[in-house]
Amino acid sequence: MPRYFIELAYNGTHYFGWQRQPGKTSVQQTLEDGMNTILSTELEITGCGRTDTGVHARQYFAHFDFEGSFPVESERRLNKFLPKDIAIFRIFEVHPDAHARFDAFQRSYEYHLSFRKNPFAEHLAYFYPFVQQPDFELMQAAAVLLLDYSEFAPFCKSNHDAKTMICQLTRAEWIFDADGQGAVFHITSNRFLRGMVRLIVGMCIGVGTGQISLDELRSAMNEQTRLKKATSAPPDGLYLGDIQYPFL
C-alpha cells in the first residue's frame, strides 16, 4: 500500500499534545478527523514524536497509508477544513517502509524565554516574571556542559518508557537578545527523552539564578541522578522543528 508523509506545523496551545487521548483534543485526532473527511476513509496517522500539552511544532512530519486518489488541491482543501492553529505544508509519497518517527535521525527544539511581558506572545513564549534576572553566562555554561555527556537520565520524566538514556547532542546553546529582554535556547539531538528539553531549560534558569551550581549539575550528570531542585519550564515557549531524514 502506498505510504505518504505529511509536513505540517501547529500551535499547541489548545491541544493536549500530539497523541490521541480519550476525551481530550489532540493534534493527531484533529488531523485524522480532517483527513478522513477529505479522503472519505479511515486513516491512522503516525507522528514523528510526541509533543506535550501546549507545546508547538514549527515543523512536524507524520505518515499514513492510503490506496485511493487525492482530490484536486487536497492540501488547500485540508487547510481550509482544519482549525487555524494547524497548517499543512505538503503531502508527498515516500517509500512504503519509510517511518516518520524511526527514520528521523535528527531533531531540534527551540525554547523562547522573555523577560518583558508581551500580550501578543501569550502562550508563544515563557514570560519570566521574577525580579531577579538569571545570569546569562551561567546559563550558557550549563548548556555547554551538557555537550560533554551522552546519557541524560537527570532530564527524563519519571513516567517514561525509554529503554535507553543515550542521546547524541550536537547543539545546546542560548542566544540572548542584544537588549537583554529575551533569549532562545537551541538544542539538537538524534532523539530526546520525555520532558527532556523543558527540564534542561528549567535547570539552566536554576543555574542562572544560583539555585543550582555548575558543580551540582556536573555531579548529577556524572552519577546520572536527578537534580535536587529539578524544575520543568512551562510548555508555552517550546517548539519542535528541523526534523531530518536521510531521504529528504
Secondary structure as GFF3:
##gff-version 3
##sequence-region A 1 248
A	DSSP	beta_strand	3	10	.	.	.	ID=ss1
A	DSSP	three_ten_helix	12	14	.	.	.	ID=ss2
A	DSSP	alpha_helix	27	39	.	.	.	ID=ss3
A	DSSP	beta_strand	46	47	.	.	.	ID=ss4
A	DSSP	beta_strand	56	65	.	.	.	ID=ss5
A	DSSP	alpha_helix	74	81	.	.	.	ID=ss6
A	DSSP	beta_strand	86	94	.	.	.	ID=ss7
A	DSSP	beta_strand	106	114	.	.	.	ID=ss8
A	DSSP	three_ten_helix	119	121	.	.	.	ID=ss9
A	DSSP	beta_strand	126	127	.	.	.	ID=ss10
A	DSSP	alpha_helix	136	145	.	.	.	ID=ss11
A	DSSP	three_ten_helix	146	148	.	.	.	ID=ss12
A	DSSP	three_ten_helix	153	155	.	.	.	ID=ss13
A	DSSP	beta_strand	169	176	.	.	.	ID=ss14
A	DSSP	beta_strand	182	189	.	.	.	ID=ss15
A	DSSP	alpha_helix	196	208	.	.	.	ID=ss16
A	DSSP	alpha_helix	214	223	.	.	.	ID=ss17
A	DSSP	three_ten_helix	235	237	.	.	.	ID=ss18
A	DSSP	beta_strand	238	244	.	.	.	ID=ss19
###
